[in-house]
Amino acid sequence: MKHLKNNIKDYTIRSLTTKDLDAYNALLRYAFQVTEQELTEVGWENDEIKQSKFPVLQRADVVGCFDNDSLISQFAVYPLDMNIYHQLYHVGFITSVCTYPEYSGQGIMATLMHKSLSHMRKRGQSMALLYPYSIPLYRKFGWEIISNKISYIIKNNQIPKIDDIPGYVRRVTWENTDFINLHQQFAAKTHGCLYRNSLAWEEYWRWDEDDTVVAVYYNSHKKPQGYMVYLIKENVMYIKEMIFLNREAQNGLWRFIRAHQSMINEVKGNTYYNEPIAFEMADGNIKESIRPYIMGRIIDIDKFLLQYSCKPSEKDVCIELDIHDDFLSWNNKSINVLFSKGRCFITEQKAEYHIKLDIASLTTLLIGYKSAMQLWKLERIDAPRAAVETLDNVLMHEIPYISDYI
């Protein structure tokens, strides 16, 4: 075991390159306790396991902390684009966050996080996302829950019966362009959805079995309108993802699922639309569970607001936001925001209302997961009720759809 040092200055912090692949992979495997046996059981060879992380070090921003020549902690940021109320935002998805246990409790991870978020700000990425292994831990650094994941189990006799669908479903390859393009179309119309670049698609398929299937729904004009990714195993249909551009495609995909009724005992799947599906079922007595999924954090409030969309129908209003951010000092300030004609402007104009809140509450508010009134009732906003109601009136309220876990 290495000798413990008491000061972060005793270590070296630098960006990782492809030359650090072995150390990067070893730390990941140790931290998440992924064994050779578990990986080879799903078809991975030793060299493939190692090389699978090579693109991460090529295309992501990975910062590491070293004790002499030994990598002891790392923090990676994948560059992605995100649809936030129909504006394209450059964001970063945080992943590969891990530290060897003997070095924990020394502030190393907080240092790497601050350095990475500072890099993001310089690159124009005003928002960060992550899948949390500890919600309380990340809340300490200004992160907050912004999306849900709903899991469901449907017995084969509960699969909805749908007739008179004008289109048809075809099974296609993983590389099918209709399938790939459908996700791009879906992301362009869906608040919160991430646009998948090549690195995101590689991660999407990383641990899937070879017999995972893609099925695309085409309308009567042979235009792709929706798809589902699924696996049938031990009499269960596992639905990894189902997206659709319209109701017809949704019904067409459920009809396709029902066509497997004699082959399966139940359907297990996940949805990220944040609407329980039981209500739509003829037999709504299905099992559904909901849990927090993705956390987010605004990195640069000024840049975030300058892109941000609000309700164009509401009259102009200027609100002072007194933002508390202990971790990123540049966000710790008061700003006057003019909500006008569907856009936001940082202004010197006198504010009509004053609202005080922390960066975590502001993040979940502006992304749509919670309304201002909900946060006010939770005592996460300090303001008169009239100010809270006015803020809710000018904001749009859609809970984001985030299905990717990088």
C-alpha positions in Angstrom: 0.0 0.0 0.0 1.2 3.5 -0.8 2.2 5.9 1.9 -0.8 8.2 2.6 -0.1 11.9 2.0 -1.9 14.6 3.8 -1.9 17.3 1.2 -3.3 17.3 -2.3 -0.2 19.3 -3.4 1.9 16.2 -2.8 0.2 14.6 -5.9 0.4 15.3 -9.6 -2.8 16.1 -11.6 -2.8 16.0 -15.4 -4.8 14.9 -18.3 -4.7 11.3 -19.3 -3.7 10.1 -22.8 -3.9 6.8 -24.6 -0.5 5.9 -23.0 -2.4 5.7 -19.6 -4.8 3.1 -20.9 -3.6 0.2 -18.7 -3.7 2.3 -15.5 -7.1 3.8 -16.5 -8.6 0.4 -17.1 -7.1 -1.1 -14.0 -8.6 1.6 -11.8 -12.0 1.2 -13.4 -12.0 -2.5 -13.0 -10.9 -2.3 -9.3 -13.4 0.4 -8.4 -16.4 -1.2 -10.0 -15.2 -4.8 -9.3 -15.7 -6.1 -12.8 -14.1 -9.5 -13.1 -12.6 -11.2 -16.1 -15.2 -13.9 -15.8 -18.1 -11.5 -15.9 -16.8 -9.8 -19.0 -15.9 -13.0 -20.9 -19.4 -14.4 -20.1 -20.9 -11.8 -22.3 -18.5 -12.4 -25.1 -15.6 -10.1 -24.4 -12.0 -11.2 -25.0 -9.2 -9.9 -22.8 -7.7 -7.6 -25.5 -11.2 -6.3 -26.4 -11.9 -5.4 -22.8 -8.7 -3.3 -22.8 -9.2 -1.7 -26.2 -12.9 -0.9 -25.5 -11.8 2.1 -23.4 -9.2 3.3 -25.9 -11.7 5.7 -27.6 -12.5 7.3 -24.3 -9.0 8.4 -23.8 -8.9 9.6 -27.4 -12.1 11.6 -27.4 -13.1 12.4 -23.8 -11.5 14.8 -21.4 -10.0 12.6 -18.7 -8.2 14.1 -15.7 -6.2 11.9 -13.3 -4.4 12.2 -10.0 -1.0 10.5 -9.6 1.0 9.5 -6.6 4.4 9.5 -8.2 3.8 7.4 -11.4 0.8 5.6 -10.1 -2.7 6.7 -11.2 -4.9 6.8 -8.0 -8.0 8.7 -9.1 -9.7 9.8 -12.3 -12.6 11.9 -13.7 -13.8 11.7 -17.3 -16.1 14.0 -19.3 -17.7 12.9 -22.6 -18.6 15.7 -24.9 -22.2 15.5 -26.1 -25.0 17.7 -27.4 -28.4 18.0 -25.6 -31.8 19.4 -26.6 -32.9 21.8 -23.9 -36.2 23.3 -24.9 -35.3 23.0 -28.6 -32.0 24.7 -28.2 -28.8 22.7 -28.8 -26.5 22.8 -25.8 -22.9 21.6 -25.6 -22.8 19.5 -22.4 -20.5 17.0 -20.7 -21.4 13.6 -19.4 -19.3 12.7 -16.3 -18.2 9.1 -16.1 -15.4 6.9 -14.8 -15.3 8.7 -11.5 -13.2 6.5 -9.1 -10.4 6.6 -6.6 -8.5 3.7 -5.0 -10.0 3.3 -1.5 -6.7 4.0 0.4 -6.7 7.5 -1.1 -10.3 8.4 -0.3 -11.1 11.2 2.1 -8.3 13.5 1.0 -10.3 15.8 -1.3 -8.8 14.3 -4.4 -12.2 13.8 -6.2 -13.4 17.3 -5.4 -10.2 18.7 -6.9 -10.5 16.6 -10.1 -14.2 17.6 -10.3 -13.4 21.3 -10.0 -10.6 21.1 -12.6 -12.9 19.2 -15.0 -15.8 21.6 -14.6 -13.5 24.5 -15.1 -12.3 22.9 -18.4 -15.9 22.5 -19.4 -16.6 26.1 -18.9 -13.6 27.1 -21.1 -14.9 24.8 -23.8 -18.4 26.4 -23.8 -20.1 23.4 -22.1 -22.6 25.1 -19.7 -24.2 22.0 -18.3 -23.0 18.7 -16.9 -24.7 15.3 -16.4 -23.9 12.2 -14.5 -25.3 8.9 -13.3 -24.8 9.1 -9.5 -23.5 6.3 -7.4 -24.4 8.5 -4.4 -27.0 11.3 -4.6 -26.1 12.9 -1.2 -22.4 13.0 -2.2 -23.0 14.9 -5.5 -25.6 17.2 -3.9 -22.7 18.5 -1.7 -21.1 19.8 -4.9 -24.2 21.5 -6.4 -25.7 18.6 -8.4 -29.4 17.8 -8.4 -31.8 15.1 -9.8 -33.1 16.1 -13.2 -34.7 12.9 -14.6 -36.4 9.6 -13.8 -36.3 6.1 -15.0 -39.5 4.0 -14.9 -39.2 0.2 -15.0 -42.2 -2.0 -15.8 -43.2 -5.6 -15.9 -46.1 -6.7 -18.1 -47.5 -10.3 -18.1 -48.1 -11.7 -21.6 -51.9 -11.6 -21.2 -51.6 -7.8 -20.3 -49.9 -6.8 -23.5 -52.3 -4.3 -25.2 -54.3 -5.6 -28.2 -54.1 -3.0 -31.0 -55.7 -3.4 -34.4 -55.8 -1.6 -37.7 -52.2 -0.3 -37.8 -51.5 1.0 -41.4 -47.7 0.5 -41.2 -45.4 -2.5 -40.5 -42.3 -3.5 -38.4 -39.1 -4.8 -39.8 -36.1 -6.2 -37.9 -32.8 -4.4 -38.9 -29.1 -4.5 -38.1 -27.5 -2.4 -35.4 -25.9 -0.2 -38.1 -29.1 0.4 -40.0 -29.3 4.1 -41.0 -33.1 4.3 -40.5 -32.5 3.3 -36.9 -29.7 5.7 -36.3 -31.5 8.6 -38.0 -34.6 8.0 -36.1 -32.8 8.7 -32.8 -31.5 11.9 -34.3 -35.0 13.0 -35.3 -36.3 12.0 -31.8 -33.6 13.9 -30.1 -34.3 17.0 -32.2 -38.0 17.1 -31.0 -37.6 15.9 -27.4 -36.6 18.1 -24.5 -33.7 16.7 -22.5 -32.7 14.1 -25.1 -29.0 13.6 -25.8 -27.7 13.5 -29.4 -25.7 10.3 -29.7 -22.3 10.8 -31.4 -20.1 7.8 -32.4 -18.7 7.5 -28.8 -22.2 7.5 -27.3 -23.3 4.7 -29.7 -20.3 2.6 -28.8 -21.2 2.9 -25.2 -24.9 2.2 -26.0 -23.9 -1.2 -27.4 -21.0 -2.0 -25.1 -22.5 -4.7 -22.9 -25.3 -6.0 -25.1 -25.5 -9.6 -26.2 -25.1 -10.5 -29.8 -28.8 -11.5 -30.1 -30.1 -8.1 -29.1 -32.5 -7.1 -31.8 -33.5 -3.7 -33.4 -37.0 -3.4 -34.9 -38.2 -0.3 -36.8 -41.8 0.7 -37.4 -42.5 2.1 -40.9 -45.7 3.9 -41.8 -47.7 3.2 -45.0 -45.4 5.5 -46.9 -42.4 3.4 -45.9 -41.1 6.1 -43.6 -39.5 5.0 -40.3 -41.4 6.4 -37.4 -40.2 4.5 -34.3 -38.0 1.7 -33.1 -37.4 -0.7 -30.2 -34.3 -2.5 -29.1 -35.0 -5.7 -27.3 -33.7 -9.2 -26.3 -35.7 -12.4 -25.7 -34.2 -14.6 -23.1 -35.7 -17.4 -20.9 -39.2 -16.5 -22.0 -38.9 -12.8 -21.2 -38.8 -9.9 -23.6 -36.4 -7.3 -22.3 -37.0 -3.9 -23.9 -33.9 -1.8 -23.7 -35.4 1.2 -25.5 -38.5 2.2 -27.4 -38.9 5.6 -29.0 -41.6 6.8 -31.5 -42.3 10.0 -33.3 -46.0 9.7 -33.1 -48.9 7.7 -31.7 -49.2 5.4 -34.7 -45.6 4.2 -34.3 -46.1 3.7 -30.6 -49.1 1.5 -31.3 -47.3 -0.3 -34.1 -44.5 -1.3 -31.8 -46.8 -2.6 -29.1 -48.6 -4.6 -31.7 -45.2 -6.1 -32.7 -44.6 -7.0 -29.0 -48.0 -8.7 -28.8 -47.1 -10.8 -31.8 -44.5 -12.5 -29.5 -47.2 -13.4 -26.9 -46.9 -17.1 -27.4 -43.1 -17.0 -27.1 -42.8 -15.1 -23.8 -44.3 -15.0 -20.3 -43.7 -11.3 -19.6 -42.2 -8.1 -20.9 -39.7 -6.2 -18.9 -38.6 -2.7 -19.9 -37.7 0.8 -19.0 -39.1 4.1 -20.1 -37.8 7.6 -19.7 -40.9 9.6 -20.7 -41.7 10.2 -17.0 -45.2 9.1 -17.6 -46.3 5.8 -16.1 -47.6 3.5 -18.9 -50.2 1.6 -16.8 -53.0 4.1 -17.7 -52.6 3.3 -21.4 -53.0 -0.4 -20.8 -56.4 -2.2 -21.1 -55.3 -4.1 -18.0 -53.4 -1.4 -16.0 -52.6 -3.7 -13.1 -49.0 -4.0 -14.1 -45.8 -3.5 -12.0 -44.1 -0.1 -12.3 -41.3 1.4 -10.3 -39.9 4.9 -10.6 -36.5 6.1 -9.4 -34.2 9.1 -9.9 -31.9 8.5 -12.9 -29.6 11.4 -13.9 -28.3 14.3 -12.0 -27.3 17.6 -13.6 -25.4 20.8 -12.8 -25.2 24.1 -14.5 -21.5 24.9 -15.0 -21.8 28.5 -16.3 -25.1 30.2 -15.5 -24.5 33.2 -17.8 -23.9 31.1 -20.9 -26.7 28.7 -19.9 -29.3 31.5 -19.7 -28.2 33.2 -22.9 -29.3 30.1 -24.8 -32.3 29.3 -22.7 -35.9 29.4 -24.0 -38.9 30.5 -22.0 -42.6 31.0 -22.9 -42.9 33.5 -25.8 -46.6 34.2 -24.9 -45.8 35.8 -21.5 -45.2 39.5 -21.1 -41.7 40.7 -20.3 -40.6 40.4 -16.7 -37.3 41.1 -15.0 -36.4 38.9 -12.0 -33.3 39.1 -9.8 -31.8 35.6 -9.2 -29.6 35.5 -6.1 -27.6 32.3 -6.7 -25.7 30.4 -4.1 -22.9 28.2 -5.4 -20.2 27.1 -2.9 -18.2 25.0 -5.4 -18.0 27.2 -8.5 -17.3 30.8 -7.5 -18.2 32.3 -10.8 -21.9 31.2 -10.3 -22.1 32.6 -6.8 -23.7 35.9 -7.5 -26.9 37.9 -8.2 -28.0 38.6 -11.7 -31.0 40.3 -13.2 -32.7 38.2 -15.9 -35.1 39.6 -18.4 -37.6 37.0 -19.7 -38.7 38.5 -23.0 -40.3 37.1 -26.2 -39.3 33.5 -25.4 -35.6 34.3 -24.6 -33.5 35.3 -21.6 -31.3 38.3 -21.2 -28.9 39.2 -18.4 -29.5 42.9 -17.9 -28.9 45.9 -15.7 -32.6 46.7 -15.8 -34.3 47.0 -12.4 -35.9 43.8 -11.3 -39.5 43.5 -10.4 -39.1 40.4 -8.3 -36.3 38.9 -6.2 -35.6 35.1 -5.8 -32.9 33.4 -3.8 -31.9 29.8 -4.4 -28.8 27.6 -4.8 -27.4 26.3 -8.0 -28.8 22.8 -7.5 -32.3 24.1 -7.2 -31.8 26.4 -10.2 -30.6 23.5 -12.3 -33.5 21.2 -11.6 -35.9 24.2 -12.1 -34.5 25.3 -15.5 -34.2 21.8 -16.8 -37.9 21.2 -15.9 -37.7 18.4 -13.3 -39.3 20.6 -10.6 -41.4 23.8 -10.8 -40.6 26.9 -8.9 -43.7 26.3 -6.8 -42.7 22.8 -5.9 -39.2 24.0 -4.8 -40.8 26.8 -2.9 -43.0 24.4 -0.9 -39.9 22.3 -0.2 -38.2 25.5 1.1 -35.6 25.4 -1.6 -36.5 28.9 -2.8 -36.6 32.0 -0.7 -39.0 34.5 -2.3 -42.6 35.9 -2.0 -45.2 33.6 -3.4 -46.0 36.2 -6.1 -42.4 36.1 -7.4 -42.5 32.3 -7.5 -45.8 32.2 -9.4 -44.4 34.8 -11.9 -41.3 32.7 -12.5 -43.3 29.6 -13.1 -45.5 31.6 -15.6 -42.6 32.5 -17.8 -40.8 29.1 -17.7 -41.7 26.1 -19.7 -42.4 22.9 -17.8 -41.3 19.6 -19.4 -39.6 16.9 -17.5 -36.5 15.9 -19.6 -36.2 12.6 -21.4 -32.7 11.3 -20.7 -32.2 7.6 -21.6 -28.4 7.5 -22.0 -26.0 6.3 -19.3 -22.4 6.8 -20.4 
